[in-house]
Amino acid sequence: MNKYKAWRSVVVDDLKNNPDESDGYIETALEEYAKDGNTEAFLLALRTIAEAQGGGYFYTCQNCKS
């Protein structure tokens, strides 16, 4: 049986293995944001780059003290 991965997971893995592609990825994200103003998509692109570069998953701590 074939195992499938989520598209974002594939992109993160690709960016991890080919860090030189990060520049093109973020450039395209900026161009698309300039066209459509989709903040959610742009922030997801930034998050994808950060994760690929070892930033891990982002979360909001509900019980953290300031």
C-alpha positions as CSV (number, residue, x, y, z in Angstrom):
1,M,0.0,0.0,0.0
2,N,1.3,3.5,-0.9
3,K,1.8,5.9,1.9
4,Y,0.9,9.5,1.2
5,K,2.2,12.6,2.9
6,A,0.5,16.0,3.3
7,W,1.6,18.5,0.7
8,R,3.0,20.9,3.3
9,S,5.1,18.1,4.8
10,V,6.5,17.4,1.4
11,V,7.4,21.1,0.9
12,V,9.1,21.3,4.3
13,D,11.1,18.2,3.6
14,D,12.1,19.5,0.2
15,L,13.2,22.9,1.7
16,K,15.2,21.0,4.4
17,N,17.0,19.0,1.8
18,N,17.5,22.0,-0.6
19,P,17.9,25.1,1.4
20,D,18.9,27.1,-1.6
21,E,15.2,26.9,-2.8
22,S,14.0,28.9,0.2
23,D,14.9,32.2,-1.5
24,G,12.6,31.3,-4.5
25,Y,9.9,30.0,-2.2
26,I,9.7,33.2,-0.1
27,E,10.1,35.4,-3.2
28,T,7.1,33.7,-4.7
29,A,5.1,34.1,-1.5
30,L,5.9,37.8,-1.4
31,E,4.8,38.2,-5.1
32,E,1.6,36.4,-4.4
33,Y,0.9,38.4,-1.3
34,A,1.4,41.6,-3.3
35,K,-1.2,40.4,-5.8
36,D,-3.9,39.1,-3.6
37,G,-3.1,40.4,0.0
38,N,-3.8,36.9,1.4
39,T,-2.1,37.3,4.8
40,E,-2.9,33.8,5.9
41,A,-1.2,32.2,2.9
42,F,1.8,34.5,3.3
43,L,2.2,33.7,7.0
44,L,1.9,29.9,6.2
45,A,4.8,30.3,3.8
46,L,6.9,32.0,6.4
47,R,6.0,29.3,8.9
48,T,7.0,26.6,6.3
49,I,10.4,28.2,5.8
50,A,11.0,28.5,9.6
51,E,10.0,24.9,10.1
52,A,12.3,23.8,7.3
53,Q,15.2,25.7,8.9
54,G,14.7,24.0,12.2
55,G,12.2,26.4,13.8
56,G,9.8,23.5,14.8
57,Y,6.1,23.9,15.3
58,F,4.6,27.1,16.5
59,Y,2.0,27.1,19.2
60,T,0.3,29.4,21.7
61,C,1.0,28.5,25.3
62,Q,-2.3,28.7,27.2
63,N,-0.8,28.3,30.7
64,C,2.5,30.2,30.3
65,K,3.4,32.9,32.8
66,S,4.7,36.2,31.4
